[in-house]
Amino acid sequence: MPGAWQIYDIFWEAPKFDGDNLVSAAIVTVLHNGVLLHYHQALLGPTGHRDVYAWKAHGDGPIKLQDHGDLVRFRNIWVRPLRS
């Protein structure tokens, strides 16, 4: 609903690499307002406008939030490892 706070819980497993070779793709589980949307879904690779790119080896990096030019605010964003 526009104007109401939405809650997303995103559980992300980063892709794994052996040198420059992809060993396993990133895995994501997503809940929206407590409703399961995606469970343990493998991702094809990074995306752009109407494009999906091949995975490139990388380490830990920043998260990016996207708004498509609409009025939007983000709050209470937590990024933490689920296991060591």
C-alpha distances in whole Angstrom, upper triangle without the diagonal:
4,6,6,8,8,12,14,18,20,23,26,29,31,33,37,40,43,44,43,42,39,40,36,33,30,28,24,22,18,16,12,12,15,15,18,17,20,24,26,26,29,27,30,30,28,26,26,25,26,28,29,32,35,34,37,38,36,36,34,31,28,25,23,19,18,16,17,17,14,13,13,14,15,17,19,20,23,25,28,31,30,34,37
4,6,8,9,13,15,19,21,25,26,30,31,34,37,40,44,45,43,42,39,40,37,34,31,29,25,24,20,18,15,14,18,18,21,19,22,26,28,27,30,28,30,30,28,26,25,24,25,28,29,32,35,34,36,38,36,36,33,31,28,24,22,18,17,14,15,14,11,10,10,12,14,16,19,20,23,25,29,31,31,35,38
4,7,9,13,16,19,21,25,27,31,32,35,38,41,45,45,44,44,41,42,38,35,32,30,27,25,21,19,16,15,18,19,22,21,24,27,30,29,32,30,32,32,30,28,27,26,28,30,31,34,36,36,37,39,37,36,33,31,27,24,22,18,17,14,16,15,12,10,9,10,12,14,17,18,22,25,28,31,31,35,37
4,6,10,13,16,19,23,25,29,30,33,37,40,43,44,43,43,40,40,37,34,30,28,25,23,19,17,13,11,15,16,19,19,22,25,28,27,30,29,31,31,29,28,28,27,29,31,31,33,36,35,37,38,36,35,32,30,27,23,22,18,18,15,18,18,14,12,11,11,12,13,15,17,20,23,26,28,28,32,35
4,7,10,13,16,20,22,26,27,30,34,37,40,41,40,40,37,37,34,31,27,26,22,20,17,14,11,9,13,15,17,18,20,23,25,25,28,27,29,29,27,26,26,26,28,29,30,32,34,33,34,35,33,32,29,27,24,20,19,16,16,14,17,18,14,13,10,9,9,9,11,13,16,19,22,25,25,29,31
4,7,10,13,16,19,23,24,27,31,34,37,39,37,37,34,34,31,28,24,22,19,17,13,11,7,6,10,11,14,14,17,19,21,21,24,23,26,26,24,23,24,24,25,27,27,29,31,30,32,33,30,30,27,25,22,18,18,14,15,14,16,18,15,14,11,10,10,10,11,12,15,17,20,23,22,26,29
4,7,10,13,16,20,22,25,28,31,35,36,35,35,32,32,28,25,22,20,16,14,10,8,6,5,8,10,12,12,15,17,19,19,22,22,25,24,23,23,24,25,26,27,26,28,30,28,30,31,28,27,24,23,20,17,17,14,15,15,18,20,17,17,13,12,10,10,10,10,12,15,17,19,19,23,26
4,6,10,12,16,18,21,24,28,31,33,32,31,28,28,24,22,18,16,12,10,7,6,5,6,8,9,10,10,12,13,15,16,18,18,21,21,20,20,21,22,23,24,23,25,26,25,27,27,25,24,21,20,18,14,14,12,14,14,17,20,18,18,14,13,11,11,11,10,11,13,15,17,16,20,23
4,7,10,13,16,19,22,25,29,31,30,29,26,26,22,20,16,14,10,8,6,5,7,8,8,10,9,10,11,12,13,14,17,17,20,20,20,20,22,24,25,25,23,25,26,24,26,26,24,22,19,19,17,14,15,14,16,17,20,23,21,21,17,16,13,13,11,10,10,11,12,14,13,16,20
4,6,10,12,15,18,22,25,27,26,26,22,22,19,16,12,10,7,6,5,7,9,11,11,12,10,10,9,10,11,11,13,13,17,17,16,17,20,22,22,22,20,21,22,20,22,22,20,19,16,16,15,12,13,13,15,17,20,22,21,22,18,17,14,14,13,11,10,10,11,12,11,15,18
4,7,10,13,16,19,23,25,24,23,20,19,16,14,11,8,6,5,6,9,12,14,13,14,11,12,10,9,9,10,12,13,16,16,17,18,21,23,24,23,21,21,21,19,21,20,19,17,15,16,15,13,15,15,18,20,23,25,25,25,22,21,18,17,16,13,11,10,10,10,9,12,15
4,6,9,12,16,19,21,21,20,17,16,13,11,7,6,5,7,9,12,15,17,16,17,14,14,11,11,9,10,10,10,14,13,14,16,19,21,22,21,18,18,18,15,17,16,15,14,12,13,13,11,13,15,17,20,22,25,25,26,23,22,19,19,17,14,12,10,10,9,9,12,14
4,7,9,12,16,18,18,17,14,13,10,9,5,5,6,9,12,15,18,21,20,20,17,16,13,12,9,10,9,10,13,13,14,17,20,23,23,22,18,18,17,14,15,14,13,12,11,13,14,13,16,17,20,23,25,28,29,29,26,25,22,22,21,17,15,12,12,9,9,10,12
4,6,10,13,15,14,14,11,11,9,7,5,7,9,12,14,18,20,23,23,23,20,19,16,15,12,12,10,10,12,11,12,15,18,22,22,20,17,16,14,11,12,11,10,9,8,10,12,12,14,17,19,23,24,27,28,29,26,26,23,23,22,18,16,13,13,11,12,12,13
4,7,10,12,12,10,7,8,6,5,4,7,10,14,17,20,23,26,25,25,22,20,17,16,13,12,9,9,10,9,11,14,18,21,21,19,15,14,12,8,9,8,9,9,10,12,14,14,16,19,21,24,26,29,30,32,29,28,26,26,25,22,20,17,16,14,15,15,16
4,7,9,10,9,6,5,5,7,7,10,14,17,20,23,26,29,28,28,25,24,20,19,15,15,12,12,13,12,14,18,21,24,25,22,18,16,13,10,10,8,9,9,11,14,17,17,20,22,24,28,29,33,34,35,32,32,29,29,28,24,22,19,18,15,16,15,15
4,6,6,5,5,5,7,9,10,14,17,20,23,27,30,33,32,31,28,27,23,22,19,18,15,14,14,13,15,18,22,25,25,22,18,16,13,9,9,6,8,9,12,15,18,19,21,24,26,30,31,34,36,37,35,34,31,32,31,27,25,22,21,18,19,18,18
4,6,5,6,6,10,12,14,17,20,24,27,30,33,36,35,35,32,30,27,25,22,21,18,18,18,16,18,22,25,28,28,25,21,19,15,12,11,8,11,12,15,18,21,22,25,28,30,34,35,38,39,41,38,38,35,36,34,31,28,25,24,21,22,20,19
4,6,8,9,12,14,16,19,23,26,29,32,35,38,37,37,34,32,29,28,24,24,20,20,19,17,18,22,24,28,28,25,21,18,15,12,10,7,10,11,15,17,21,22,25,28,30,33,34,37,39,41,38,38,35,36,35,31,29,26,25,22,24,23,21
4,7,9,12,13,15,19,22,25,28,31,34,37,37,36,33,31,28,27,24,22,19,18,16,14,15,19,21,25,25,21,18,15,11,9,7,5,9,11,15,16,20,21,23,26,28,31,32,35,37,39,37,36,34,35,34,31,29,26,25,23,25,24,23
4,6,9,11,13,17,20,24,27,30,33,36,35,35,31,30,26,25,22,20,17,16,14,13,15,19,21,25,24,21,17,15,11,9,8,7,11,13,16,18,21,22,24,27,28,32,32,35,37,39,37,37,35,36,35,31,30,26,26,24,25,24,23
4,6,7,10,13,17,20,23,27,29,33,32,31,28,26,22,21,18,16,13,12,11,11,13,17,20,23,22,19,15,13,9,7,8,7,10,13,15,17,20,20,22,25,26,29,30,33,35,37,35,35,32,33,32,29,27,24,23,21,22,21,21
4,7,10,12,16,19,23,26,29,32,31,30,27,25,22,20,17,16,12,13,13,13,16,19,22,26,25,22,18,16,13,10,11,10,13,14,16,18,21,22,24,26,28,31,32,36,37,39,36,36,33,34,33,29,27,24,23,20,20,19,19
4,7,9,12,16,19,23,25,29,27,26,23,22,18,16,13,12,9,10,10,11,14,17,21,24,23,20,16,15,12,10,12,11,13,14,15,18,20,20,22,24,25,29,30,33,34,36,33,33,30,31,30,26,25,22,21,18,18,18,18
4,6,10,13,16,20,23,26,25,24,21,19,15,14,11,10,6,6,7,7,10,14,17,20,20,17,13,12,10,8,11,11,12,14,15,16,18,17,19,21,22,25,26,29,31,32,30,30,27,29,28,24,23,20,20,18,18,18,19
4,7,10,13,17,19,23,22,21,18,16,13,12,9,8,6,6,8,8,10,13,16,19,19,17,13,13,12,9,12,12,12,13,13,14,15,14,16,18,19,22,24,27,28,29,27,27,24,25,24,20,19,16,16,15,15,16,17
4,7,10,14,17,20,19,18,15,13,10,9,6,5,4,6,10,10,12,15,18,21,20,19,16,16,15,13,15,15,15,16,15,16,17,15,17,18,20,23,24,27,28,29,26,26,23,24,23,20,18,16,16,14,13,15,17
4,6,10,13,16,15,15,11,10,7,7,5,5,7,7,11,12,13,14,18,20,20,19,16,17,17,15,18,18,17,17,16,16,16,14,15,16,17,20,22,25,25,26,23,23,20,21,20,17,16,14,15,14,13,15,18
4,7,10,13,12,11,8,8,5,5,5,6,9,11,14,15,16,17,20,22,22,22,19,21,21,19,21,22,21,20,19,19,19,16,17,17,18,21,22,26,25,26,23,23,20,20,19,16,16,15,15,14,13,16,19
4,7,10,9,8,6,6,5,7,9,9,12,12,16,17,17,17,20,21,21,21,20,21,22,21,23,24,23,22,20,20,19,15,16,15,16,18,20,23,22,23,20,19,17,18,17,15,15,14,16,16,15,18,21
4,6,5,5,4,6,7,9,11,12,16,16,20,20,20,20,23,24,24,24,23,25,26,24,27,27,26,25,23,22,21,18,18,17,18,19,21,23,22,22,19,19,16,17,16,15,15,16,17,18,16,19,23
4,5,5,7,7,10,12,15,15,18,18,21,22,21,21,23,23,23,25,24,26,27,26,29,29,28,27,25,24,22,18,18,16,16,17,19,21,19,19,16,16,15,15,15,14,15,17,19,20,19,23,26
4,6,9,10,13,15,18,19,22,22,25,26,25,24,26,26,27,28,27,30,31,30,32,33,31,30,27,26,24,21,20,18,19,18,21,23,20,20,17,16,15,15,14,15,16,18,20,21,20,24,27
4,6,9,12,13,16,17,21,22,25,26,26,25,27,28,29,29,28,30,31,30,32,32,31,30,27,27,25,22,22,20,21,21,24,26,24,23,20,20,18,17,16,16,16,18,19,20,19,22,26
4,6,9,11,14,15,19,20,23,24,25,24,26,27,27,28,26,29,30,29,32,32,31,30,28,28,26,23,23,21,21,22,23,26,24,24,21,21,20,20,19,19,19,20,21,22,20,23,27
4,6,7,11,12,15,17,20,22,22,22,25,25,25,26,24,26,27,26,29,29,29,28,26,26,25,21,22,20,21,22,24,26,25,25,23,23,21,21,20,19,19,20,20,21,18,21,25
4,7,10,10,13,14,17,19,19,19,21,22,21,22,21,23,24,23,26,28,27,27,25,25,24,20,20,19,19,20,21,24,23,24,21,22,20,21,21,19,20,20,21,21,20,23,26
4,7,6,10,11,14,16,17,17,20,21,20,20,18,21,21,20,24,24,24,24,23,23,22,19,19,19,19,20,22,25,24,26,23,23,21,22,22,20,19,19,20,20,18,21,24
4,5,9,12,15,17,19,19,23,24,23,23,20,22,22,21,24,24,24,24,22,23,23,20,21,21,22,24,25,28,28,29,26,26,24,24,23,21,20,19,19,18,16,18,22
4,7,9,13,15,17,18,22,24,23,22,19,20,20,18,21,21,21,21,20,21,21,19,21,21,22,25,26,29,29,30,27,27,25,25,24,21,20,18,18,17,15,16,19
4,6,10,12,14,15,19,20,19,18,16,17,17,16,19,20,20,21,20,20,21,18,19,20,20,23,24,27,27,29,26,27,24,25,25,22,21,19,20,18,17,19,22
4,7,9,12,14,17,19,18,17,13,14,13,12,16,16,17,18,18,19,20,18,19,20,21,23,24,28,28,30,28,28,26,27,26,23,22,20,20,19,18,19,21
4,6,8,10,13,16,15,13,10,11,11,10,13,15,16,17,17,17,18,16,16,17,18,21,21,25,26,28,26,26,24,26,25,22,22,19,20,19,19,20,22
4,7,9,12,14,13,11,7,8,8,8,12,14,16,18,18,18,19,18,18,19,19,22,22,25,27,29,27,28,26,28,28,25,25,22,23,22,22,24,25
4,6,10,13,13,10,6,6,5,5,9,11,12,15,16,15,16,15,15,17,17,20,20,24,25,28,26,27,25,27,27,23,23,21,22,21,22,23,24
4,7,11,11,8,6,5,7,7,9,12,12,14,15,13,14,12,12,14,14,17,17,20,22,25,23,24,22,24,25,21,21,19,21,21,22,24,25
4,7,8,6,4,6,9,10,12,15,15,18,18,16,15,14,12,13,12,15,14,18,20,22,21,22,21,24,25,22,23,21,23,23,24,26,28
4,6,5,6,8,11,13,14,18,18,20,20,17,17,15,13,13,11,14,12,16,18,21,20,22,21,25,26,23,24,23,25,26,27,29,31
4,5,8,11,14,16,18,21,21,24,23,21,20,18,15,15,12,13,11,14,16,20,20,22,22,25,27,25,26,25,28,29,30,32,34
4,7,10,14,16,19,22,23,25,25,23,22,20,18,18,15,16,14,17,19,22,22,25,25,28,30,27,28,27,30,30,31,33,35
4,6,10,13,15,19,20,22,23,21,21,19,17,18,16,18,16,19,22,25,24,26,26,29,30,27,28,26,29,29,30,32,33
4,7,9,12,16,17,20,20,19,19,18,16,18,16,19,18,21,23,26,25,27,26,28,29,26,27,25,26,26,27,29,30
4,6,9,12,14,17,18,17,18,17,16,18,18,21,20,23,25,28,27,28,27,29,30,27,27,24,26,25,27,28,29
4,6,10,12,16,17,17,19,18,18,21,20,24,23,26,29,31,30,31,29,31,31,28,27,25,26,25,26,27,27
4,7,9,12,14,14,16,16,17,19,20,23,24,27,29,31,29,30,28,29,29,25,25,22,23,21,23,23,23
4,6,10,13,13,15,16,17,20,21,25,25,28,30,32,30,30,28,30,30,26,25,22,23,21,23,23,23
4,7,10,11,15,16,18,21,23,26,27,30,32,34,32,31,29,30,29,26,24,21,21,19,21,21,20
4,7,8,11,13,15,19,21,25,26,28,30,32,29,29,26,27,26,23,21,18,18,17,19,19,18
4,6,10,12,15,19,21,25,27,29,31,32,29,28,25,26,24,21,19,15,15,14,17,16,15
4,7,9,13,16,19,23,25,27,29,29,26,25,22,22,21,17,15,12,12,11,14,14,13
4,7,10,13,16,20,22,24,25,26,23,22,19,20,19,15,14,11,12,13,16,17,16
4,7,10,13,17,19,21,22,22,20,18,16,16,16,13,12,10,12,13,16,18,18
4,7,10,14,16,18,19,20,17,16,13,14,14,10,11,9,12,13,16,18,19
4,7,10,13,15,16,17,14,14,12,14,15,11,13,12,15,17,19,22,23
4,7,10,12,13,13,10,10,9,11,13,10,13,13,16,19,20,23,25
4,6,9,10,11,9,11,10,14,16,14,16,16,20,22,24,27,28
4,5,6,8,7,9,10,14,16,15,18,19,23,25,26,30,31
4,6,9,9,12,14,17,20,19,22,22,26,28,29,32,34
4,7,8,12,14,18,21,20,23,24,28,30,32,35,37
4,6,10,12,16,19,19,23,24,28,30,31,35,37
4,7,10,14,17,18,21,23,27,30,31,35,37
4,7,10,14,14,18,20,23,26,28,31,33
4,7,10,11,15,17,21,24,25,29,31
4,7,7,11,13,17,20,22,25,27
4,6,9,12,15,19,20,24,26
4,6,10,13,16,17,21,23
4,7,10,13,15,18,20
4,6,10,12,15,16
4,7,9,12,14
4,6,9,10
4,5,7
4,7
4
